[in-house]
Amino acid sequence: MIRSAFALLLLGAAAPAAGQPIEPRDFKRQFAAAGGSWERRALILRLDPADRAARKLLVKGVLETQEWFLREAAIERIAATRDPRALDALKGERDPLAREGVALALGRQGDPGHVPFLLGLLRDKRAVVRRGAAIALRAFRDRLVVDGLIAAWEGEPAFEVWIHLLESLEALTGERDLRSAQAWRDWWDTVGAEWVAPDPDPAADGSGERIRAAAGGTRLDLRSRGRGSPLLVLPEYGYERGYLETWLRDLEDASQVLYLDLPGAADFEDPPLEPAPGLPDPYYPIDRLVAAFEALHGQLVAERKIQDVPFAVVAHGLSGWIAMRYAALHPGRVRRLILVAPYSGGAAWEAGRERVERRGGEAGDPEMVHFAQSQLYGGYEAQSEDEEEALQRKEWTLYFADPRGLEIGRLYGPVVSKGEGEDAYDMRQLLRPLGTVAIPEFELSALDRQRVPTLVCHGERAVRTSLEDAQAVAAHFGGKVVRFKRSARAPFVEEHDAFVAAVRDFLD
């Protein structure tokens, strides 16, 4: 029986204290012998950037080579130093991954003296450096920064950079729904001379329209942005919609994109969920959600919030089961079906879990092994909050081919509190508390075949999914597979331009 990875209380581990500085020779020995990634992180936090040898380890040994989680520890350690010689030396680093990390560390310091340097990085030849600077500048509520971000966007071709320029501008100014660099320039030409930075508003809503509906006895929460035919987006099971709101944003010029938060167990109100036979928990109710989509479409059309045409549907990972069921039961309601890193059913899911466990053993990665084992009822249980956090982090990291990418950690986000009162949880920003539910049995082969225009997006460097299974899913609907050679299970991030081009072509 598959156990939901998000059925349990999810606790974010507290960041370990930096502790006493560690000698570089001791660091190397203890880093190699460390049993858990949290132990390696604690060692990184003890390196002193003011010491030349330790600084070299932070840059060459961590920022340029290690996984995102350890790179974040190096950034945290650099951000804590105020030694001017160390900071000057770090600003001189030329490797793009090191330069990205240094930019983010300077942003965390919040020293206005770093602003000219960071604005200069917006002109770097490497997109990863420009992206780091765009994010770092979000910390400075200054007219010069706003003008510099707009100017950088006017000449920026890379989505992975301009999307962060846009999100930084929104965070700094509180402005929403300015969709292009030209729109921001027109606004700035009007208000820039008199502009005063507003106070941060943590409760501020995002751009677009938030839609809350009760459809088919189920509470639904969506974000609507863009113009055109409706495109319903389902995030991966157990994750919030925000990561897709960022990385699908350039589909909004041709579609009205409806980003859905998957309902939690308590959102299925009429009737409420009941435990599955022989289990302490209910199954996550795929058919109830399909019925809710049917009701939602009618409501939104009646309210003139969407065009009266069938949904196109994008579903990521396990949420593909919801989309497949919808397409199989209501083929006339699904204009296009786009499945990113799907499974054909429980058997494919289990085969992928076994591949992860096997790969972890071959790589000598106990956290990968234990994560895979924790996915089953009666499977591995984390021995500490640090390890629980490490297994959750490993799951998210496996969506990516290159584990060094700091965007992985940015999307994963800080530990936040979600829910209210006794139902409040401390968890990572990306994780979605769905309540205590079990993943249901599902096999696509048991559904009637339907001819639905279908695109299956497969990353060839994925461990959890396979090309053969992607082809089986596509064949069931008479669709096709598009392969992404440098991606795992998030090609919309790692090969964004190719992904968007394939989806645009398919939707058109």
Secondary structure, DSSP 4 states (H G I P E B T S, - for coil): -BPPTTSS---PPPPPP--S---HHHHHHHHHH-SSHHHHHHHHTT--TTSHHHHHIIIIIIITTS-HHHHHHHHHHHHT---HHHHHHHHT--SHHHHHHHHHHHHHHT-GGGHHHHHHHTT-SSHHHHHHHHHHGGG---HHHHHHHHHHHHT---HHHHHHHHHHHHHHH------SHHHHHHHHHHHGGG--PPPP-TT---SSEEEEEEETTEEEEEEEEESSEEEEEEPPTTB-SHHHHHHTGGGTTTEEEEEEEPP-GGGBBTTBP-PPTTSSSPBP-HHHHHHHHHHHHHHHHHTTSS-SSPEEEEEEGGGHHHHHHHHHH-GGGEEEEEEES--SBHHHHHHHHHHHHHHHHHHT-HHHHHHHHHTBTT----SSHHHHHHHHHHHHHTT-S-TT-HHHHHHH--EEEESSGGG-EEEETTB----S-BPPP-BGGGSPP----EEEEEETT-SSS-HHHHHHHHHHHT-EEEEETT-SS-HHHHTHHHHHHHHHHHH-
